[in-house]
């Protein structure tokens, strides 16, 4: 089964000989770059292009086209090469930006037409003319593929210069690569300028304008797990009206070999001049779960960009007022007759007018998002829903695993009551770390230590129960390390329901035994996958996904146990061993920088409100709040009872 990656995700590559397939909606130049471990382009052979197609282990396409295939032999790649980048470049005479052409799709597959291993659709591009689509990279002796999707508006030369080449060398190499292809014909450029399947990145400063009717591009590429996007327009309406946001979601078309996608629900009719009333599931996707996932990410992006537009407008108003005030104070004429006071009042009035206009746009956009949240939140499936959602009352163990999992809520100070679900794709690419230290945030510092630690462990148990409840029976095995037994109260529901793979491990011997068993599983599965024989695992190896909850780290851990834990954090997720740590980083400070890679490899969460997370678009600091069952609720016990019952009925 092909892994559809979103930007930043990675996937193991178990074969040494692979193909990289490019399907673009316009003729592009496809190149391959070779870089060292830090991503620097060094040496004389760093770029494979039509004029110099072959580098050790990499063979690039020969000409300009909308479909390309690279041949890669990872065993033949030079030892000092750690990253192979796949670059897509718009040629001279063609479209002027990737945002105006259909979204490209890049996939890693087996050789000679083999099955695709992983793919990535390049969405969210705008003014870029050269893009790093994906990269193959080494990690601890094995190769992986990572979806990148990073573009450069200044073209191939800027891309190469960013990779470490000097500006003259980068320009010379870019010119040499571009000289090997003829400019695109006018007819090709016109065809390539058709609207993209998923649209351009929406901007809160840009209104939606209805595009001219054009035929849809042929052979659309399936899009999965990406934020939806609308169609940007000019910065403001031609009549001086304030900018607006398009809340229209793309519609995914199917190929002739795929089953038809259920039609999205139409938006409800609205009053004339008003935006359409939002509808749950009004995003692209093959299933309702995927549509809701994409819709939530679209709301996340909308709120980020809307807040960015407002903050930028306020900053502009403040800066302009400061300049006008400085000018008024420096003009000697304003010191006589009281005209200085009038100039200051005028500057402040202009500032207030600009801020009021920005606030009106913000209020309008927030009202639309609040209306969307009010219909989306009740429609979410259990994996995405809050614990107080009624969906949990009738929830039953599913036959298939979910697309994503809710970890909590995110909000911004512009509208704290507008909560965006924080959803992460499954399977988890990174472990989770619930920080129970008091130095992480102001809320943590104001909280009693014992209460904070209990809240962190309760949060970990809630995540474990959610994972168990939204997966088929026996899909997950849960292990617990609680060396001192301090988490017994929080763990009681898991122990009572009998859903743990073994009793919580206590003491140094329990820690060592649990880590040794999971480390052995990772080693055996990795060897089986590399040998191409996953069915030949020993009978005692549990093939279910594994979740390891570690409480009170590093209590009970010796140096060997710490090394094993780091190994599980680095290598476990790729073979189904996932880490959920509840720990205070300060308590492990005796290890010094040795544990820095461990903390960086985990996604940090907080059991109390904290603003340590940033969005991928404008990098706002978002306040994260955990989602835990309401006080006195029996929802966890009920969910665990259903899991235990499902396991009893499915066992032979």
C-alpha positions as CSV (number, residue, x, y, z in Angstrom):
1,X,0.0,0.0,0.0
2,X,1.4,3.4,-1.0
3,X,2.1,5.8,1.9
4,X,0.7,9.3,0.9
5,X,3.1,11.7,2.7
6,X,2.4,15.3,3.7
7,X,5.1,17.9,3.9
8,X,7.7,16.9,6.4
9,X,6.7,13.3,6.8
10,X,9.1,10.4,6.1
11,X,8.8,6.8,5.2
12,X,11.4,4.0,5.1
13,X,12.8,2.8,1.8
14,X,13.6,-0.9,2.1
15,X,14.8,-1.5,-1.5
16,X,18.2,-0.4,-2.8
17,X,17.1,0.0,-6.4
18,X,14.1,2.4,-6.8
19,X,12.4,4.6,-9.3
20,X,11.4,8.2,-8.7
21,X,8.3,9.1,-10.7
22,X,7.2,12.6,-11.4
23,X,3.8,13.5,-12.8
24,X,3.5,17.2,-13.4
25,X,0.6,19.2,-15.0
26,X,3.1,21.1,-17.2
27,X,6.4,20.4,-18.8
28,X,9.1,20.7,-16.1
29,X,12.8,20.1,-15.8
30,X,13.5,17.3,-13.4
31,X,16.9,17.3,-11.7
32,X,18.6,15.4,-8.8
33,X,20.9,17.1,-6.3
34,X,23.5,15.3,-4.1
35,X,24.3,16.7,-0.7
36,X,26.2,15.7,2.5
37,X,24.7,15.0,5.9
38,X,24.1,18.7,6.6
39,X,22.3,19.2,3.3
40,X,25.3,21.1,1.7
41,X,26.0,20.8,-2.0
42,X,29.8,20.2,-2.1
43,X,32.2,18.8,-4.6
44,X,32.2,18.9,-8.4
45,X,29.3,16.6,-9.0
46,X,26.2,17.9,-7.2
47,X,23.5,18.1,-9.9
48,X,22.2,15.5,-12.3
49,X,20.5,17.3,-15.3
50,X,19.9,16.6,-19.0
51,X,23.3,17.8,-19.9
52,X,25.0,15.6,-17.3
53,X,22.5,12.9,-16.6
54,X,24.4,10.3,-14.6
55,X,26.0,10.7,-11.2
56,X,27.0,7.7,-9.0
57,X,23.8,5.9,-8.2
58,X,21.5,8.4,-9.9
59,X,20.3,8.7,-13.5
60,X,18.2,11.8,-14.3
61,X,15.6,12.2,-17.1
62,X,16.8,13.4,-20.6
63,X,14.5,16.1,-21.6
64,X,11.7,18.6,-20.7
65,X,8.4,16.7,-20.1
66,X,5.4,16.5,-17.8
67,X,6.2,13.0,-16.7
68,X,9.7,11.8,-15.6
69,X,11.4,8.8,-14.2
70,X,14.7,8.7,-12.2
71,X,16.6,5.5,-11.8
72,X,18.3,5.3,-8.4
73,X,20.7,2.7,-7.0
74,X,21.2,3.5,-3.4
75,X,24.0,1.0,-3.0
76,X,26.0,2.8,-5.7
77,X,25.6,6.3,-4.1
78,X,29.0,7.7,-2.9
79,X,29.6,7.2,0.8
80,X,29.8,11.0,1.5
81,X,26.3,11.6,-0.1
82,X,23.6,11.5,2.5
83,X,20.7,13.3,0.7
84,X,19.4,13.0,-2.8
85,X,17.0,15.8,-3.7
86,X,14.4,15.7,-6.5
87,X,14.1,19.1,-8.0
88,X,11.4,20.4,-10.3
89,X,12.1,23.6,-12.3
90,X,9.8,25.6,-14.6
91,X,11.6,26.2,-17.9
92,X,12.0,29.5,-19.8
93,X,8.9,30.5,-21.8
94,X,6.6,28.4,-19.6
95,X,4.4,29.2,-16.7
96,X,5.8,31.8,-14.4
97,X,5.0,30.1,-11.1
98,X,4.0,26.7,-9.7
99,X,0.9,28.2,-8.2
100,X,-0.6,28.6,-11.7
101,X,-0.2,25.0,-12.8
102,X,-1.8,21.7,-11.6
103,X,-0.2,20.2,-8.5
104,X,2.7,17.8,-9.3
105,X,2.9,14.4,-7.7
106,X,6.2,12.6,-6.9
107,X,6.5,9.0,-5.9
108,X,9.2,6.5,-4.9
109,X,8.5,3.0,-6.4
110,X,10.2,-0.3,-7.1
111,X,12.3,-0.5,-10.3
112,X,10.9,-1.4,-13.7
113,X,7.3,-0.3,-13.0
114,X,7.2,-1.7,-9.5
115,X,4.7,-0.8,-6.8
116,X,4.8,2.7,-5.3
117,X,6.3,2.9,-1.8
118,X,5.5,6.5,-0.9
119,X,4.2,9.5,-2.7
120,X,3.8,13.2,-2.2
121,X,1.6,15.8,-3.8
122,X,3.1,19.3,-4.0
123,X,0.3,21.6,-2.7
124,X,0.4,25.1,-1.3
125,X,2.9,26.5,-3.9
126,X,2.5,30.1,-5.2
127,X,5.3,32.2,-6.7
128,X,7.9,29.4,-6.7
129,X,9.7,28.5,-10.0
130,X,12.0,25.8,-8.6
131,X,11.0,23.3,-5.9
132,X,12.6,20.6,-3.9
133,X,9.9,18.0,-4.2
134,X,11.2,15.2,-1.9
135,X,14.5,13.8,-0.8
136,X,16.0,10.4,-0.1
137,X,18.3,10.5,2.9
138,X,20.4,8.1,5.0
139,X,19.6,7.5,8.7
140,X,21.7,5.1,10.7
141,X,22.7,3.1,7.7
142,X,19.2,2.9,6.2
143,X,17.5,5.1,3.6
144,X,14.2,7.0,4.0
145,X,12.2,9.3,1.8
146,X,10.9,12.7,3.1
147,X,8.3,14.9,1.5
148,X,9.8,18.4,1.3
149,X,7.8,20.7,-1.1
150,X,10.0,23.7,-0.5
151,X,10.1,26.2,-3.3
152,X,12.2,29.2,-4.5
153,X,10.6,32.2,-6.3
154,X,14.0,33.2,-7.7
155,X,14.5,29.9,-9.5
156,X,17.1,27.2,-9.6
157,X,20.0,29.5,-8.9
158,X,18.5,30.5,-5.6
159,X,17.8,26.9,-4.7
160,X,21.4,25.8,-5.4
161,X,22.8,28.8,-3.5
162,X,20.6,28.0,-0.5
163,X,22.2,24.5,-0.7
164,X,25.7,25.9,0.0
165,X,27.1,26.8,-3.4
166,X,28.5,30.3,-3.9
167,X,26.2,32.6,-5.8
168,X,28.3,32.7,-9.0
169,X,28.7,28.9,-9.0
170,X,25.0,28.4,-8.4
171,X,24.1,30.7,-11.2
172,X,26.5,29.1,-13.6
173,X,25.3,25.6,-12.8
174,X,21.7,26.7,-13.1
175,X,22.4,28.3,-16.5
176,X,24.1,25.1,-17.7
177,X,21.1,23.0,-16.7
178,X,18.6,25.3,-18.3
179,X,20.6,25.6,-21.5
180,X,20.0,21.9,-22.2
181,X,16.2,22.4,-22.8
182,X,14.4,24.5,-25.4
183,X,11.9,27.1,-24.2
184,X,8.3,25.9,-23.8
185,X,6.0,26.6,-26.8
186,X,3.2,29.1,-26.3
187,X,0.5,26.5,-26.6
188,X,2.1,24.4,-23.8
189,X,2.4,27.4,-21.6
190,X,-1.3,28.3,-22.1
191,X,-2.4,24.7,-21.3
192,X,-0.2,24.7,-18.2
193,X,-1.8,27.9,-16.9
194,X,-5.1,26.1,-16.2
195,X,-6.2,26.2,-12.5
196,X,-4.7,23.6,-10.2
197,X,-6.8,20.7,-8.9
198,X,-6.4,21.8,-5.3
199,X,-6.0,25.6,-5.9
200,X,-3.5,28.1,-4.7
201,X,-2.7,28.8,-1.0
202,X,-5.4,31.1,0.3
203,X,-4.4,34.4,1.8
204,X,-6.6,36.4,4.2
205,X,-5.6,39.5,2.3
206,X,-7.0,38.1,-1.0
207,X,-10.6,37.9,-2.0
208,X,-12.0,34.9,-3.9
209,X,-12.9,35.6,-7.5
210,X,-14.7,33.2,-9.7
211,X,-12.2,31.9,-12.3
212,X,-13.2,31.9,-15.9
213,X,-14.7,28.6,-17.0
214,X,-11.9,26.3,-18.2
215,X,-11.7,22.6,-18.8
216,X,-10.4,20.6,-15.8
217,X,-6.8,19.3,-16.3
218,X,-6.6,15.6,-17.4
219,X,-5.5,12.8,-15.1
220,X,-5.9,14.5,-11.7
221,X,-3.6,13.3,-9.0
222,X,-5.3,12.1,-5.8
223,X,-4.7,14.4,-2.9
224,X,-4.7,13.0,0.7
225,X,-4.0,14.4,4.1
226,X,-3.2,18.0,3.0
227,X,-4.8,21.2,4.0
228,X,-7.4,22.4,1.6
229,X,-6.9,25.7,-0.3
230,X,-8.9,28.2,-2.1
231,X,-8.2,30.6,-5.0
232,X,-6.4,33.8,-4.3
233,X,-7.2,37.1,-6.0
234,X,-6.0,40.7,-5.8
235,X,-5.2,42.3,-2.5
236,X,-8.6,44.0,-2.4
237,X,-11.8,44.3,-4.4
238,X,-11.8,46.6,-7.3
239,X,-14.5,48.7,-5.7
240,X,-12.4,49.3,-2.6
241,X,-14.2,46.7,-0.6
242,X,-12.3,44.9,2.2
243,X,-10.5,41.7,1.3
244,X,-12.3,38.4,1.8
245,X,-11.4,34.7,2.3
246,X,-12.7,32.0,0.0
247,X,-14.3,29.1,2.0
248,X,-14.8,27.0,-1.1
249,X,-13.2,23.6,-0.8
250,X,-11.7,21.8,-3.8
251,X,-13.5,18.9,-5.3
252,X,-11.4,15.8,-5.9
253,X,-11.8,14.1,-9.3
254,X,-11.2,10.4,-9.8
255,X,-9.3,8.5,-12.5
256,X,-11.0,5.9,-14.6
257,X,-9.5,3.1,-12.5
258,X,-10.6,4.4,-9.1
259,X,-14.0,4.1,-7.4
260,X,-16.1,7.2,-7.4
261,X,-15.7,9.6,-4.5
262,X,-18.9,10.3,-2.6
263,X,-20.2,13.8,-3.6
264,X,-19.5,16.4,-1.0
265,X,-22.4,17.9,0.8
266,X,-23.5,21.1,-0.8
267,X,-23.2,24.3,1.2
268,X,-26.5,25.6,2.7
269,X,-28.1,28.5,1.0
270,X,-27.4,31.9,2.6
271,X,-28.9,35.3,2.5
272,X,-28.0,37.4,-0.5
273,X,-24.6,39.1,0.0
274,X,-23.6,36.7,2.8
275,X,-21.1,33.8,2.6
276,X,-22.7,30.3,2.3
277,X,-23.4,28.6,5.6
278,X,-20.7,26.1,6.3
279,X,-21.4,22.3,6.1
280,X,-19.4,19.6,7.9
281,X,-17.4,17.5,5.4
282,X,-17.2,20.2,2.8
283,X,-13.6,19.4,1.9
284,X,-11.9,17.0,-0.5
285,X,-11.4,13.4,0.3
286,X,-12.4,9.8,-0.4
287,X,-14.2,9.3,2.9
288,X,-16.0,11.5,5.4
289,X,-13.2,11.1,7.9
290,X,-10.7,12.4,5.3
291,X,-12.9,15.3,4.4
292,X,-13.4,16.3,8.0
293,X,-9.6,16.0,8.6
294,X,-8.9,18.2,5.6
295,X,-11.6,20.6,6.7
296,X,-10.1,20.9,10.2
297,X,-6.7,21.6,8.7
298,X,-8.3,24.2,6.4
299,X,-9.8,26.0,9.4
300,X,-6.4,25.8,11.1
301,X,-4.8,27.5,8.1
302,X,-7.6,30.1,7.8
303,X,-7.3,31.2,11.4
304,X,-3.6,31.4,11.2
305,X,-3.6,33.6,8.1
306,X,-6.6,35.7,9.2
307,X,-4.8,36.5,12.5
308,X,-1.6,37.2,10.5
309,X,-3.4,39.7,8.3
310,X,-4.9,41.5,11.3
311,X,-1.6,41.6,13.2
312,X,0.2,42.9,10.1
313,X,-2.4,45.6,9.5
314,X,-2.1,46.7,13.2
315,X,1.7,46.8,12.9
316,X,1.5,48.8,9.7
317,X,-0.9,51.3,11.4
318,X,1.4,51.6,14.4
319,X,4.5,52.2,12.3
320,X,2.8,54.8,10.2
321,X,1.5,56.6,13.2
322,X,5.1,56.6,14.7
323,X,6.5,58.0,11.4
324,X,3.8,60.7,11.3
325,X,4.4,61.6,15.0
326,X,8.2,61.8,14.4
327,X,7.6,64.1,11.4
328,X,5.3,66.3,13.4
329,X,7.7,66.6,16.3
330,X,10.7,67.4,14.0
331,X,8.9,70.1,12.1
332,X,9.5,73.5,13.8
333,X,6.3,74.9,12.4
334,X,4.3,72.5,14.6
335,X,5.8,73.9,17.7
336,X,4.0,77.2,17.3
337,X,0.3,77.8,17.6
338,X,-0.6,74.4,18.9
339,X,-0.5,72.8,15.4
340,X,1.7,70.0,16.8
341,X,-1.3,68.7,18.9
342,X,-3.5,68.7,15.9
343,X,-0.9,66.7,13.9
344,X,-0.6,64.2,16.7
345,X,-4.4,63.9,16.9
346,X,-4.6,63.4,13.1
347,X,-1.9,60.6,13.2
348,X,-3.7,58.8,16.0
349,X,-7.0,59.1,14.2
350,X,-5.6,57.6,11.1
351,X,-4.1,54.8,13.1
352,X,-7.5,54.1,14.8
353,X,-9.2,54.1,11.4
354,X,-6.8,51.5,10.0
355,X,-7.1,49.3,13.0
356,X,-10.9,49.5,12.9
357,X,-10.9,48.4,9.3
358,X,-8.6,45.5,10.1
359,X,-10.8,44.6,13.1
360,X,-13.9,44.5,10.9
361,X,-12.3,42.1,8.5
362,X,-11.0,40.0,11.4
363,X,-14.4,39.9,13.0
364,X,-16.1,38.9,9.7
365,X,-13.6,36.1,9.1
366,X,-13.7,34.8,12.7
367,X,-17.5,34.8,12.6
368,X,-17.4,32.5,9.5
369,X,-14.9,30.2,11.2
370,X,-16.9,30.1,14.4
371,X,-20.0,29.1,12.3
372,X,-17.9,26.4,10.6
373,X,-16.6,25.1,13.9
374,X,-20.1,24.8,15.3
375,X,-21.1,22.4,12.5
376,X,-17.8,20.5,12.2
377,X,-17.2,19.7,15.9
378,X,-20.4,17.7,16.5
379,X,-19.8,15.8,13.2
380,X,-16.3,14.6,14.1
381,X,-15.7,10.8,14.5
382,X,-14.5,9.5,17.8
383,X,-10.8,9.6,16.8
384,X,-11.1,13.4,16.2
385,X,-13.8,14.2,18.8
386,X,-13.5,15.7,22.3
387,X,-14.2,13.3,25.1
388,X,-17.4,15.1,25.9
389,X,-18.7,14.6,22.3
390,X,-21.9,12.3,22.3
391,X,-20.2,10.2,19.6
392,X,-18.4,8.3,22.4
393,X,-21.7,7.1,23.9
394,X,-22.5,4.9,20.8
395,X,-18.9,4.2,19.8
396,X,-18.0,0.6,18.9
397,X,-14.6,-0.9,18.1
398,X,-14.1,-0.2,14.4
399,X,-12.9,-2.6,11.7
400,X,-10.3,-0.2,10.3
401,X,-7.9,2.2,11.9
402,X,-8.5,6.0,11.7
403,X,-6.7,8.5,9.5
404,X,-5.7,10.8,12.4
405,X,-5.9,11.3,16.2
406,X,-6.9,14.3,18.3
407,X,-4.3,15.4,20.9
408,X,-6.0,18.5,22.1
409,X,-7.1,22.0,21.0
410,X,-5.3,25.0,19.7
411,X,-6.4,28.7,19.9
412,X,-5.1,32.2,19.4
413,X,-5.6,35.3,21.6
414,X,-7.7,37.0,18.9
415,X,-10.5,34.6,19.7
416,X,-9.7,32.2,22.6
417,X,-13.1,30.5,22.4
418,X,-12.5,29.4,18.8
419,X,-10.8,26.0,19.3
420,X,-9.2,24.2,16.4
421,X,-8.7,20.4,17.0
422,X,-5.1,19.4,17.0
423,X,-5.1,16.3,14.8
424,X,-2.0,14.2,14.0
425,X,-1.8,11.7,11.2
426,X,-1.6,8.0,12.0
427,X,0.6,6.0,12.3
428,X,2.6,8.4,14.5
429,X,5.8,9.5,12.9
430,X,7.1,10.9,16.2
431,X,6.8,9.9,19.8
432,X,4.9,12.1,22.2
433,X,6.3,13.7,25.3
434,X,4.0,15.0,28.0
435,X,6.0,17.5,30.0
436,X,5.2,17.3,33.7
437,X,7.9,19.8,34.7
438,X,7.0,23.1,36.4
439,X,9.4,25.2,34.3
440,X,7.6,24.6,31.0
441,X,5.0,27.4,31.2
442,X,3.4,29.9,33.6
443,X,0.4,27.7,34.1
444,X,2.7,24.8,35.1
445,X,4.7,27.1,37.5
446,X,1.5,28.1,39.2
447,X,0.3,24.5,39.7
448,X,1.1,22.2,42.6
449,X,3.8,19.6,41.6
450,X,1.8,16.6,42.6
451,X,-1.3,17.8,40.8
452,X,0.7,18.6,37.7
453,X,2.2,15.1,37.6
454,X,-1.1,13.5,38.1
455,X,-2.6,15.6,35.3
456,X,0.2,14.6,32.9
457,X,-0.3,10.9,33.6
458,X,-4.0,11.2,33.3
459,X,-3.5,12.8,29.9
460,X,-1.2,10.0,28.8
461,X,-3.7,7.4,29.8
462,X,-6.5,9.3,27.9
463,X,-4.3,9.2,24.8
464,X,-3.7,5.5,25.2
465,X,-7.4,4.8,25.7
466,X,-8.3,6.8,22.6
467,X,-5.7,4.8,20.5
468,X,-7.1,1.5,21.7
469,X,-10.7,2.6,21.3
470,X,-10.5,3.9,17.7
471,X,-8.5,0.9,16.3
472,X,-9.6,-2.7,15.7
473,X,-9.3,-5.1,18.5
474,X,-5.8,-6.3,19.2
475,X,-4.4,-3.7,16.7
476,X,-2.5,-2.1,19.6
477,X,-0.5,-3.6,22.5
478,X,0.2,-1.2,25.3
479,X,3.2,-1.5,27.6
480,X,3.9,0.7,30.7
481,X,7.1,1.5,32.5
482,X,6.3,2.9,35.9
483,X,9.5,2.2,37.8
484,X,8.5,3.7,41.1
485,X,4.8,2.9,40.9
486,X,3.9,6.6,41.1
487,X,1.4,6.5,38.3
488,X,-0.7,3.6,39.7
489,X,-3.8,5.8,40.3
490,X,-3.8,7.1,36.7
491,X,-3.1,3.6,35.3
492,X,-5.9,1.9,37.3
493,X,-8.5,2.0,34.4
494,X,-6.0,0.3,32.0
495,X,-5.1,-2.3,34.6
496,X,-8.7,-3.0,35.6
497,X,-9.8,-3.5,32.0
498,X,-7.0,-5.9,31.3
499,X,-6.0,-4.2,28.1
500,X,-2.2,-4.0,28.9
501,X,0.2,-6.4,27.3
502,X,1.7,-7.0,30.8
503,X,1.4,-5.4,34.3
504,X,3.2,-2.0,34.6
505,X,6.9,-2.7,34.7
506,X,8.4,-1.6,38.1
507,X,12.0,-1.4,39.3
508,X,15.2,-1.6,37.3
509,X,14.6,-5.2,36.3
510,X,11.1,-4.4,34.9
511,X,12.5,-1.4,33.0
512,X,15.3,-3.5,31.5
513,X,13.0,-6.4,30.5
514,X,10.4,-4.2,28.8
515,X,12.9,-2.2,26.8
516,X,14.8,-5.4,25.8
517,X,11.6,-7.0,24.5
518,X,10.6,-4.0,22.4
519,X,14.2,-3.4,21.1
520,X,14.3,-7.0,20.0
521,X,11.0,-6.6,18.2
522,X,12.3,-3.5,16.3
523,X,15.5,-5.4,15.3
524,X,13.6,-8.4,14.1
525,X,11.0,-6.4,12.1
526,X,13.7,-4.3,10.5
527,X,15.7,-7.4,9.4
528,X,12.6,-9.0,8.1
529,X,11.6,-6.0,6.0
530,X,15.1,-5.6,4.6
531,X,15.1,-9.3,3.7
532,X,11.7,-8.9,2.0
533,X,10.2,-11.6,4.2
534,X,8.0,-9.9,6.9
535,X,5.9,-13.1,7.1
536,X,9.0,-15.0,8.5
537,X,9.0,-13.3,11.8
538,X,9.4,-15.7,14.8
539,X,6.0,-16.8,16.2
540,X,6.6,-15.0,19.6
541,X,6.9,-11.6,17.9
542,X,3.7,-9.5,18.4
543,X,2.9,-8.0,15.0
544,X,0.4,-5.5,16.5
545,X,1.3,-1.9,16.8
546,X,3.1,-1.3,20.2
547,X,2.7,1.7,22.5
548,X,5.2,2.2,25.3
549,X,4.2,4.6,28.1
550,X,7.2,5.7,30.2
551,X,6.4,7.4,33.5
552,X,8.9,9.2,35.7
553,X,11.9,8.9,33.4
554,X,14.8,8.6,34.2
555,X,13.9,6.9,37.5
556,X,14.9,3.2,37.2
557,X,17.0,3.7,34.0
558,X,20.7,2.9,33.8
559,X,22.9,3.9,30.9
560,X,22.0,0.8,28.9
561,X,18.2,1.4,29.3
562,X,18.7,5.1,28.3
563,X,20.4,3.9,25.1
564,X,17.6,1.5,24.3
565,X,15.0,4.2,24.9
566,X,16.8,6.5,22.5
567,X,16.9,3.7,19.9
568,X,13.2,3.1,20.2
569,X,12.5,6.8,19.8
570,X,14.6,6.9,16.6
571,X,13.8,3.7,15.0
572,X,10.6,2.4,16.6
573,X,7.9,4.4,14.8
574,X,8.9,3.1,11.4
575,X,8.2,-0.5,12.5
576,X,5.2,0.1,14.7
577,X,6.7,0.8,18.1
578,X,5.5,4.2,19.4
579,X,6.7,6.1,22.5
580,X,4.6,8.1,24.9
581,X,6.8,9.7,27.6
582,X,5.7,11.5,30.8
583,X,8.8,13.2,32.1
584,X,10.4,16.3,33.5
585,X,13.4,17.2,31.4
586,X,15.1,18.9,34.3
587,X,15.1,15.6,36.2
588,X,17.2,14.0,33.5
589,X,19.7,16.9,33.4
590,X,22.4,14.7,34.8
591,X,22.8,13.1,31.4
592,X,23.6,16.5,29.9
593,X,23.5,16.9,26.1
594,X,23.3,13.1,25.7
595,X,19.5,13.2,25.8
596,X,19.1,16.3,23.7
597,X,18.4,14.2,20.5
598,X,15.7,12.3,22.5
599,X,13.8,15.4,23.5
600,X,14.1,16.9,20.0
601,X,12.7,13.7,18.4
602,X,9.5,13.8,20.5
603,X,6.5,16.1,20.1
604,X,6.2,18.0,23.3
605,X,2.7,18.4,24.8
606,X,1.7,20.0,28.1
607,X,-1.0,18.9,30.6
608,X,-1.8,22.6,31.2
609,X,-2.4,25.4,28.7
610,X,0.8,26.4,27.0
611,X,1.8,28.3,23.9
612,X,4.8,26.3,22.7
613,X,3.4,25.1,19.3
614,X,3.6,27.0,16.0
615,X,1.6,26.5,12.8
616,X,3.4,25.6,9.6
617,X,2.2,28.7,7.6
618,X,2.9,31.9,9.5
619,X,4.4,30.4,12.7
620,X,2.1,31.9,15.3
621,X,2.5,30.7,18.8
622,X,-0.7,28.8,19.5
623,X,-2.0,28.0,23.0
624,X,-2.4,24.2,23.3
625,X,-4.9,22.8,25.7
626,X,-5.1,19.0,26.4
627,X,-8.3,17.1,25.8
628,X,-9.2,15.0,28.8
629,X,-12.5,13.5,30.0
630,X,-14.7,15.8,32.0
631,X,-14.4,15.5,35.8
632,X,-16.5,12.5,37.0
633,X,-17.2,11.2,33.5
634,X,-17.2,7.4,32.9
635,X,-16.3,7.7,29.2
636,X,-12.8,6.2,29.7
637,X,-14.1,3.2,31.6
638,X,-16.9,2.7,29.0
639,X,-14.5,2.9,26.1
640,X,-12.1,0.4,27.8
641,X,-15.0,-2.0,28.5
642,X,-15.8,-2.0,24.8
643,X,-12.2,-2.6,23.9
644,X,-11.9,-5.5,26.4
645,X,-15.2,-7.0,25.1
646,X,-14.0,-6.8,21.5
647,X,-10.8,-8.5,22.3
648,X,-12.6,-11.4,24.0
649,X,-14.9,-11.9,21.1
650,X,-12.1,-11.8,18.4
651,X,-9.7,-14.2,20.1
652,X,-9.8,-17.8,18.9
